[in-house]
Amino acid sequence: MPWVKAALRGQKVFARANAAGALLAEGGRVEIRYKANDGRLYQARADNLEVLDATPLPDDTCAPAEAVSKPEPSAAKGAAAKGAGARGPKAEAAPAAHPAGAVIVYADGACSGNPGPCGLGMVLIDGPTRIELSEYLGQGTNNIAELTAVLRALEAAPAGRSMVVHTDSQYTIGVVQKGWKAKANQALVAELRAALASRPGVRLQYVPGHAGVLLNERADALAREAVSGRKTRREEFVSKPVVPKT
């Protein structure tokens, strides 16, 4: 079944459609994806979706995904307002504990079209040092951007250090850690597998996209900035220690 580009309460998504580009609803709800290859399938009410481009996209525009139970943005806000016991998107996305002294990285990719202009974003935290990278990759796919984002994280971190790399790409974790067969991007996948094998203290950790995890949202913004601006920039910040008053 085809896909079309649509908007859900101001956020761009892929939505299931028929051959004419009209939304395909079952029981009043339409299958959507926030990202083409993050492995997460959502449902949205048809009346909450606005078709941005009715040109049908092929079925393989979005990779296979598993359904997740997550309320639409309006429902999540309503739940959070009900009281202290409510769990909104930010509460659900609380990250797992990290090893003491580990380098923490959030890496994400973005693509305008698939394929199309793509870029990556990375936020690296090493003690008081924070590095942000927004890199334009040229023409490519979302998977290429996601894989390269993790590769850049490994290249940026000091050798011999433990590190946790967060990614919202189930595809990346699958092809480099779970033994999924790489049907495309085989050279890039092999390079990333080799880089991970040479860094035994590094692990990839899945983080849900668009769930209010601040550093993941920042990595996503950096990736989209690279695509929209067609440029690369890198910034490094060092927090000054707080000296207590005497």
LUMNU-213706 format. One record per atom (N, C-alpha, C): residue in one letter; y, z, x; atom name. Coordinates in steps of 0.2 Angstrom, whole numbers, plus 5000, padded with zeros to 4 digits. Atoms other than C-alpha are relative to their C-alpha. Layout:
BEGIN
A/Y/Z/X/CA
...
// end
This chain:
BEGIN
M/4994/5000/5004/N
M/5000/5000/5000/CA
M/5006/5000/5004/C
P/4993/5000/4996/N
P/5018/4996/5006/CA
P/5004/5007/5000/C
W/4995/4995/5000/N
W/5032/5008/5011/CA
W/5006/4997/4999/C
V/4993/5002/5000/N
V/5050/5007/5008/CA
V/5004/5006/5003/C
K/4995/4995/4998/N
K/5065/5016/5016/CA
K/5003/5003/4994/C
A/4996/4997/5006/N
A/5072/5029/5004/CA
A/5003/5007/5003/C
A/4997/4994/4998/N
A/5082/5045/5004/CA
A/4998/5005/4995/C
L/5002/4994/5004/N
L/5077/5062/4998/CA
L/5005/5005/5001/C
R/4995/4995/5000/N
R/5092/5073/4994/CA
R/5004/4999/5007/C
G/4996/5002/4994/N
G/5102/5064/5009/CA
G/4996/4999/5006/C
Q/5004/5001/4994/N
Q/5087/5064/5021/CA
Q/4996/4994/4999/C
K/5004/5007/5000/N
K/5079/5047/5026/CA
K/4993/5002/5000/C
V/5007/4999/5000/N
V/5061/5046/5022/CA
V/4997/4993/4999/C
F/5004/5006/5002/N
F/5047/5033/5020/CA
F/4997/5002/4994/C
A/5003/4998/5007/N
A/5041/5032/5002/CA
A/4995/4994/4998/C
R/5004/5005/5002/N
R/5026/5023/4995/CA
R/5003/4995/4994/C
A/4997/5005/5004/N
A/5030/5007/4985/CA
A/4995/4995/4998/C
N/5004/5006/5002/N
N/5022/4992/4976/CA
N/5003/4994/5004/C
A/4998/5006/4996/N
A/5023/4974/4983/CA
A/5007/4998/4998/C
A/4993/5002/5002/N
A/5040/4972/4974/CA
A/5005/5005/5003/C
G/4996/4995/4997/N
G/5047/4987/4983/CA
G/5003/5005/4996/C
A/4998/4994/5005/N
A/5048/4999/4968/CA
A/4996/5006/5002/C
L/5003/4994/4998/N
L/5043/5017/4971/CA
L/4993/5000/4996/C
L/5007/4999/5003/N
L/5024/5020/4967/CA
L/4999/5007/4998/C
A/5001/4993/5002/N
A/5023/5036/4957/CA
A/4993/5001/4997/C
E/5006/4998/5003/N
E/5007/5045/4952/CA
E/5002/5007/4997/C
G/4999/4994/5003/N
G/5010/5059/4939/CA
G/5008/5002/5002/C
G/4993/4999/4999/N
G/5029/5057/4943/CA
G/5002/5002/5007/C
R/4999/4999/4993/N
R/5027/5060/4961/CA
R/4998/4995/5005/C
V/5001/5006/4995/N
V/5028/5048/4976/CA
V/4998/5003/5007/C
E/5002/4998/4993/N
E/5020/5050/4993/CA
E/5005/4998/5005/C
I/4994/5001/4995/N
I/5033/5052/5007/CA
I/4998/5002/5007/C
R/5000/4998/4993/N
R/5034/5054/5026/CA
R/5007/5001/5002/C
Y/4994/4999/4997/N
Y/5048/5062/5035/CA
Y/5000/4996/5007/C
K/5001/5004/4994/N
K/5042/5053/5051/CA
K/4994/4996/4999/C
A/5006/5005/5001/N
A/5030/5038/5052/CA
A/4994/5003/5003/C
N/5006/4998/4996/N
N/5018/5047/5064/CA
N/4999/5007/5001/C
D/5001/4992/4998/N
D/5019/5066/5063/CA
D/4994/5003/4996/C
G/5006/4998/5003/N
G/5003/5067/5053/CA
G/5000/5005/4994/C
R/4999/4996/5006/N
R/5010/5076/5038/CA
R/5002/4996/4994/C
L/4999/5004/5007/N
L/5010/5069/5020/CA
L/5003/5005/4995/C
Y/4996/4996/5005/N
Y/5022/5076/5007/CA
Y/5000/4996/4993/C
Q/4999/5003/5006/N
Q/5025/5072/4989/CA
Q/5007/5002/4997/C
A/4993/4998/5002/N
A/5042/5071/4981/CA
A/5001/4997/4993/C
R/4999/5003/5007/N
R/5048/5068/4963/CA
R/5003/4994/5000/C
A/4997/5007/4999/N
A/5052/5050/4960/CA
A/5008/5000/4998/C
D/4993/5000/5001/N
D/5069/5055/4952/CA
D/5004/5003/5005/C
N/4996/4997/4994/N
N/5074/5064/4968/CA
N/5001/4995/5005/C
L/5000/5005/4995/N
L/5071/5048/4978/CA
L/5005/4994/4998/C
E/4995/5006/5001/N
E/5084/5034/4981/CA
E/4998/4995/5005/C
V/5003/5005/4996/N
V/5077/5018/4988/CA
V/5007/4997/5004/C
L/4994/5002/4995/N
L/5089/5013/5003/CA
L/4999/4992/5001/C
D/5001/5007/4998/N
D/5080/4996/5007/CA
D/4993/4999/4996/C
A/5006/5002/5004/N
A/5068/4988/4994/CA
A/4995/4995/5004/C
T/5005/5005/4996/N
T/5060/4977/5008/CA
T/4994/5003/5001/C
P/5006/4996/4999/N
P/5042/4982/5008/CA
P/4998/5000/5007/C
L/5003/4999/4993/N
L/5035/4988/5025/CA
L/4993/5000/5000/C
P/5007/5000/5000/N
P/5017/4986/5030/CA
P/4997/5007/4999/C
D/5004/4993/5001/N
D/5004/5000/5026/CA
D/5000/5004/5007/C
D/5001/4997/4993/N
D/5002/5003/5045/CA
D/5007/5003/5003/C
T/4993/4997/4998/N
T/5021/5008/5046/CA
T/4999/5007/5001/C
C/5001/4993/4999/N
C/5015/5026/5044/CA
C/4993/5001/5001/C
A/5007/4998/4998/N
A/4999/5033/5052/CA
A/4997/5004/4995/C
P/5003/4996/5005/N
P/4986/5042/5042/CA
P/5003/5007/5001/C
A/4998/4993/5000/N
A/4991/5060/5038/CA
A/4997/5004/4995/C
E/5003/4995/5005/N
E/4985/5076/5029/CA
E/5006/5003/4996/C
A/4995/4997/5005/N
A/4994/5083/5014/CA
A/5001/5007/5002/C
V/4998/4993/4999/N
V/5003/5099/5016/CA
V/5004/5002/4994/C
S/4997/4997/5006/N
S/5010/5111/5003/CA
S/5007/5003/5003/C
K/4994/4998/4998/N
K/5028/5112/5006/CA
K/5005/4998/4995/C
P/4995/5002/5005/N
P/5042/5113/4993/CA
P/5005/4995/5002/C
E/4995/5004/4999/N
E/5055/5100/4992/CA
E/5006/5004/5002/C
P/4994/4995/4998/N
P/5072/5106/5000/CA
P/5003/5004/4995/C
S/4997/4996/5005/N
S/5079/5111/4983/CA
S/4996/5006/4998/C
A/5004/4995/5002/N
A/5064/5121/4979/CA
A/5000/5006/5005/C
A/5000/4996/4994/N
A/5064/5129/4996/CA
A/5006/5005/5000/C
K/4994/4996/5000/N
K/5082/5135/4994/CA
K/4999/5005/4994/C
G/5001/4996/5005/N
G/5078/5142/4977/CA
G/4995/5006/5001/C
A/5005/4995/4999/N
A/5063/5152/4983/CA
A/5004/5005/5005/C
A/4997/4996/4995/N
A/5074/5159/4997/CA
A/5005/5005/4997/C
A/4994/4996/5003/N
A/5087/5165/4985/CA
A/4997/5006/4995/C
K/5003/4996/5004/N
K/5074/5175/4975/CA
K/5000/5008/5002/C
G/5000/4993/4998/N
G/5074/5190/4986/CA
G/4997/5001/5007/C
A/5002/4999/4994/N
A/5069/5198/5002/CA
A/4993/4997/5002/C
G/5007/5002/4999/N
G/5050/5193/5000/CA
G/4999/4993/5000/C
A/5000/5007/5000/N
A/5054/5175/4998/CA
A/4999/4997/5007/C
R/5001/5003/4994/N
R/5048/5163/5012/CA
R/5003/4993/5000/C
G/4997/5007/5000/N
G/5059/5148/5015/CA
G/4997/4996/5006/C
P/5003/5004/4995/N
P/5056/5134/5028/CA
P/5001/5003/5007/C
K/4999/4997/4993/N
K/5063/5144/5043/CA
K/4995/5006/5001/C
A/5005/4994/5000/N
A/5051/5159/5039/CA
A/4994/4997/5002/C
E/5007/5003/4999/N
E/5036/5147/5038/CA
E/4999/4997/5007/C
A/5000/5004/4993/N
A/5041/5139/5055/CA
A/5000/5005/5006/C
A/5000/4995/4994/N
A/5041/5155/5066/CA
A/4995/4998/5005/C
P/5004/5003/4994/N
P/5035/5149/5083/CA
P/4995/5006/5002/C
A/5005/4996/4997/N
A/5020/5157/5091/CA
A/5003/5003/5007/C
A/4998/4996/4994/N
A/5022/5170/5106/CA
A/4999/4995/5006/C
H/5001/5003/4993/N
H/5025/5162/5123/CA
H/4998/5004/5005/C
P/5002/4996/4994/N
P/5018/5167/5139/CA
P/5007/5003/5004/C
A/4994/4998/4996/N
A/5030/5178/5149/CA
A/5002/4996/5006/C
G/4997/5004/4994/N
G/5041/5168/5161/CA
G/4999/4993/4999/C
A/5002/5008/5001/N
A/5035/5151/5154/CA
A/5006/4996/4999/C
V/4995/5005/5002/N
V/5046/5136/5153/CA
V/4999/4998/4993/C
I/5001/5002/5007/N
I/5049/5132/5135/CA
I/5004/4994/4999/C
V/4997/5007/5001/N
V/5052/5114/5130/CA
V/4999/4998/4992/C
Y/5001/5004/5007/N
Y/5055/5105/5113/CA
Y/5002/4993/5001/C
A/5000/5008/4999/N
A/5052/5086/5114/CA
A/4999/4997/4994/C
D/5000/5003/5007/N
D/5055/5074/5100/CA
D/5002/4992/5002/C
G/4998/5007/5000/N
G/5056/5055/5098/CA
G/5003/4997/4994/C
A/4997/5003/5006/N
A/5066/5044/5086/CA
A/4999/4992/5001/C
C/5000/5008/5000/N
C/5065/5025/5081/CA
C/5003/4998/4994/C
S/4996/5003/5006/N
S/5076/5015/5070/CA
S/4996/4993/4998/C
G/5005/5005/5002/N
G/5062/5004/5062/CA
G/4994/5002/5005/C
N/5006/4998/4996/N
N/5045/5004/5069/CA
N/4995/4994/5001/C
P/4996/4999/4994/N
P/5046/4995/5081/CA
P/5007/4999/4999/C
G/4993/5001/5001/N
G/5064/4995/5084/CA
G/5003/5004/5006/C
P/4997/4996/4995/N
P/5077/5004/5095/CA
P/4998/5007/5000/C
C/5003/4993/5000/N
C/5070/5021/5101/CA
C/5003/5004/5005/C
G/4997/4995/4995/N
G/5075/5036/5110/CA
G/4996/5006/5000/C
L/5003/4994/4999/N
L/5070/5053/5115/CA
L/5005/5006/5000/C
G/4996/4994/4998/N
G/5077/5071/5115/CA
G/4996/5005/5002/C
M/5003/4994/4997/N
M/5072/5086/5125/CA
M/5004/5006/5001/C
V/4996/4994/4998/N
V/5078/5104/5126/CA
V/4995/5004/5004/C
L/5004/4996/4995/N
L/5071/5114/5141/CA
L/5003/5006/5001/C
I/4997/4994/4998/N
I/5074/5132/5143/CA
I/4996/5004/5005/C
D/5003/4996/4995/N
D/5070/5141/5159/CA
D/5004/5005/5002/C
G/4996/4994/4998/N
G/5077/5158/5160/CA
G/5007/4999/4997/C
P/4993/5002/5002/N
P/5096/5156/5160/CA
P/5002/4993/5000/C
T/4998/5007/5000/N
T/5095/5138/5162/CA
T/4997/4996/4994/C
R/5002/5005/5006/N
R/5095/5125/5148/CA
R/5002/4993/5002/C
I/4999/5007/4999/N
I/5093/5107/5150/CA
I/4999/4996/4994/C
E/5001/5004/5006/N
E/5096/5094/5136/CA
E/5000/4993/5003/C
L/5001/5007/4998/N
L/5091/5076/5138/CA
L/5000/4996/4994/C
S/5000/5005/5006/N
S/5095/5062/5126/CA
S/5000/4993/5004/C
E/5002/5006/4996/N
E/5087/5046/5133/CA
E/4999/4994/4995/C
Y/5001/5006/5003/N
Y/5088/5028/5126/CA
Y/4995/4996/5003/C
L/5005/5003/4997/N
L/5072/5019/5128/CA
L/4999/4992/4999/C
G/5000/5007/5002/N
G/5076/5002/5121/CA
G/4995/4998/4995/C
Q/5005/5001/5005/N
Q/5064/4993/5110/CA
Q/4993/5003/5001/C
G/5007/4997/4999/N
G/5048/5002/5106/CA
G/4998/5002/4993/C
T/5002/4997/5006/N
T/5039/5012/5093/CA
T/5001/5008/5000/C
N/4999/4993/5000/N
N/5040/5030/5087/CA
N/4995/5003/5004/C
N/5005/4997/4995/N
N/5024/5034/5096/CA
N/5002/5000/5007/C
I/4997/5000/4993/N
I/5031/5028/5112/CA
I/5005/5005/5002/C
A/4995/4995/4999/N
A/5046/5039/5110/CA
A/4997/5007/5000/C
E/5002/4993/5000/N
E/5036/5054/5106/CA
E/4996/5001/5006/C
L/5004/4999/4994/N
L/5024/5052/5120/CA
L/5004/5000/5007/C
T/4995/5000/4994/N
T/5038/5048/5133/CA
T/5004/5007/5000/C
A/4997/4993/5000/N
A/5047/5064/5127/CA
A/4996/5005/5003/C
V/5004/4995/4997/N
V/5033/5075/5132/CA
V/4999/4998/5007/C
L/5001/5002/4993/N
L/5031/5065/5148/CA
L/5006/5002/5004/C
R/4993/4998/4997/N
R/5050/5068/5152/CA
R/5000/5008/5001/C
A/5000/4993/4999/N
A/5047/5087/5149/CA
A/4996/5002/5006/C
L/5004/4999/4994/N
L/5033/5087/5162/CA
L/5004/4999/5006/C
E/4996/5002/4994/N
E/5044/5078/5174/CA
E/5006/5005/5002/C
A/4994/4996/5000/N
A/5059/5090/5171/CA
A/4998/5007/5003/C
A/5001/4993/4999/N
A/5050/5106/5173/CA
A/4998/5001/5008/C
P/5002/4998/4994/N
P/5047/5115/5190/CA
P/4992/5000/5001/C
A/5007/5000/4999/N
A/5029/5112/5197/CA
A/4998/5007/5001/C
G/5003/4993/4999/N
G/5017/5127/5197/CA
G/5002/5005/4995/C
R/4998/4995/5005/N
R/5025/5135/5182/CA
R/4996/4999/4994/C
S/5003/5000/5007/N
S/5017/5139/5165/CA
S/5006/4997/4996/C
M/4995/5003/5005/N
M/5025/5129/5151/CA
M/4997/4999/4994/C
V/5002/5001/5006/N
V/5024/5127/5133/CA
V/5005/4994/4997/C
V/4997/5005/5003/N
V/5029/5110/5126/CA
V/4999/4999/4993/C
H/5000/5001/5008/N
H/5033/5109/5107/CA
H/5001/4993/4998/C
T/4999/5006/5003/N
T/5031/5093/5098/CA
T/4998/5000/4993/C
D/5002/5001/5007/N
D/5030/5088/5080/CA
D/4996/4994/4999/C
S/5005/5006/5000/N
S/5019/5073/5084/CA
S/4993/5002/5000/C
Q/5008/4999/5000/N
Q/5001/5076/5078/CA
Q/4997/4994/5004/C
Y/5003/5005/4996/N
Y/4998/5059/5086/CA
Y/5000/5001/5008/C
T/5000/4999/4993/N
T/5003/5064/5103/CA
T/4995/5006/5002/C
I/5005/4995/4998/N
I/4993/5080/5103/CA
I/4993/4997/4999/C
G/5007/5003/5001/N
G/4978/5070/5096/CA
G/4998/4996/5006/C
V/5002/5005/4995/N
V/4978/5057/5109/CA
V/4999/5003/5007/C
V/5000/4997/4994/N
V/4981/5068/5124/CA
V/4996/5007/5001/C
Q/5004/4994/5000/N
Q/4972/5084/5119/CA
Q/4994/5001/4996/C
K/5005/5000/5005/N
K/4960/5081/5105/CA
K/4995/4994/5001/C
G/5005/5005/4999/N
G/4951/5066/5112/CA
G/5000/4994/4995/C
W/4999/5006/5005/N
W/4958/5053/5099/CA
W/5000/4994/5005/C
K/5000/5007/4996/N
K/4955/5035/5105/CA
K/5007/4997/4999/C
A/4993/5003/5000/N
A/4972/5027/5109/CA
A/4999/4993/4999/C
K/5000/5007/5001/N
K/4972/5010/5101/CA
K/5006/4996/5003/C
A/4994/5003/4997/N
A/4989/5006/5108/CA
A/5003/5005/5005/C
N/4997/4995/4995/N
N/5000/5013/5122/CA
N/4996/5003/5005/C
Q/5005/4997/4996/N
Q/4985/5015/5132/CA
Q/5002/5002/5007/C
A/4998/4998/4993/N
A/4994/5015/5149/CA
A/5004/5006/5000/C
L/4996/4994/5001/N
L/5007/5028/5143/CA
L/4996/5006/4998/C
V/5005/4994/5001/N
V/4993/5039/5136/CA
V/4997/5002/5006/C
A/5003/4998/4994/N
A/4984/5038/5152/CA
A/5004/5004/5005/C
E/4995/4996/4995/N
E/4999/5043/5162/CA
E/5002/5007/4998/C
L/4998/4993/5002/N
L/5003/5058/5151/CA
L/4994/5004/5000/C
R/5006/4996/4999/N
R/4985/5063/5151/CA
R/4999/5003/5007/C
A/5000/4998/4993/N
A/4985/5063/5170/CA
A/5005/5005/5002/C
A/4995/4995/4998/N
A/5001/5072/5171/CA
A/4999/5007/4997/C
L/5003/4994/5002/N
L/4994/5086/5160/CA
L/4995/5003/5004/C
A/5006/4998/4996/N
A/4978/5087/5170/CA
A/5003/5003/5007/C
S/4997/4997/4993/N
S/4989/5090/5186/CA
S/5004/5006/4999/C
R/4996/4994/5001/N
R/4998/5104/5177/CA
R/4996/5005/4996/C
P/5005/4996/5004/N
P/4984/5117/5171/CA
P/5004/5005/4996/C
G/4996/4995/5003/N
G/4998/5129/5166/CA
G/5004/4998/4994/C
V/4996/5003/5005/N
V/5005/5117/5153/CA
V/4996/5000/4994/C
R/5003/5001/5006/N
R/5000/5117/5135/CA
R/5005/4997/4995/C
L/4996/5003/5005/N
L/5006/5107/5120/CA
L/4999/5004/4994/C
Q/5000/4996/5006/N
Q/5010/5116/5104/CA
Q/5003/4997/4994/C
Y/4997/5004/5006/N
Y/5013/5108/5087/CA
Y/5005/5005/4997/C
V/4994/4996/5004/N
V/5029/5113/5078/CA
V/5001/4995/4994/C
P/4999/5005/5006/N
P/5032/5106/5060/CA
P/5007/4997/5001/C
G/4994/5003/4999/N
G/5046/5094/5060/CA
G/5004/5001/4993/C
H/4996/4999/5006/N
H/5061/5096/5048/CA
H/4999/5007/4996/C
A/5001/4993/5003/N
A/5057/5115/5045/CA
A/5004/5005/5002/C
G/4995/4995/4998/N
G/5072/5123/5052/CA
G/4999/5004/5007/C
V/5000/4997/4993/N
V/5066/5127/5070/CA
V/5005/4997/5004/C
L/4994/5002/4998/N
L/5082/5126/5078/CA
L/5000/4995/5006/C
L/5001/5004/4994/N
L/5077/5119/5095/CA
L/4997/4994/4999/C
N/5003/5007/5002/N
N/5066/5106/5087/CA
N/5005/4996/4997/C
E/4995/5004/5004/N
E/5080/5101/5076/CA
E/5005/4997/5005/C
R/4995/5002/4995/N
R/5091/5100/5092/CA
R/4997/4994/5004/C
A/5004/5005/4996/N
A/5078/5089/5101/CA
A/5000/4993/4995/C
D/5000/5005/5005/N
D/5077/5078/5085/CA
D/5007/4996/5000/C
A/4994/5003/5000/N
A/5096/5076/5085/CA
A/5002/4996/5006/C
L/4999/5004/4994/N
L/5097/5071/5103/CA
L/4996/4994/5001/C
A/5003/5006/5001/N
A/5084/5058/5100/CA
A/5003/4995/4996/C
R/4997/5004/5004/N
R/5093/5051/5086/CA
R/5007/4998/5003/C
E/4994/5002/4997/N
E/5109/5051/5096/CA
E/4999/4995/5005/C
A/5001/5005/4995/N
A/5101/5041/5110/CA
A/4999/4993/4996/C
V/5001/5006/5003/N
V/5096/5028/5097/CA
V/5006/4997/4997/C
S/4993/5002/5003/N
S/5113/5027/5088/CA
S/5005/4998/5005/C
G/4995/5001/4995/N
G/5123/5027/5104/CA
G/4997/4995/5005/C
R/5003/5005/4995/N
R/5111/5016/5114/CA
R/5002/5002/5007/C
K/4998/4998/4993/N
K/5114/5027/5129/CA
K/4996/5006/5002/C
T/5004/4994/4997/N
T/5106/5041/5140/CA
T/5005/5005/5003/C
R/4996/4994/4997/N
R/5114/5058/5144/CA
R/4996/5006/5002/C
R/5004/4993/4998/N
R/5108/5074/5153/CA
R/5005/5005/5001/C
E/4995/4995/4998/N
E/5117/5090/5153/CA
E/4996/5007/5002/C
E/5004/4994/4998/N
E/5112/5107/5161/CA
E/5005/5005/4999/C
F/4996/4994/5001/N
F/5119/5124/5156/CA
F/4997/5006/5003/C
V/5003/4994/4997/N
V/5117/5140/5165/CA
V/5004/5006/4997/C
S/4996/4995/5003/N
S/5121/5156/5156/CA
S/5001/5006/5005/C
K/4998/4995/4995/N
K/5130/5169/5166/CA
K/4998/5007/4997/C
P/5002/4994/5002/N
P/5123/5186/5166/CA
P/5005/5005/4998/C
V/4996/4995/5003/N
V/5131/5200/5156/CA
V/5001/5006/5005/C
V/4999/4994/4995/N
V/5139/5213/5168/CA
V/5002/5006/4995/C
P/4998/4994/5004/N
P/5140/5230/5159/CA
P/5007/5003/5003/C
K/4994/4997/4998/N
K/5157/5238/5159/CA
K/4999/5007/5003/C
T/5000/4993/4997/N
T/5159/5254/5170/CA
T/5005/5004/4998/C
// end
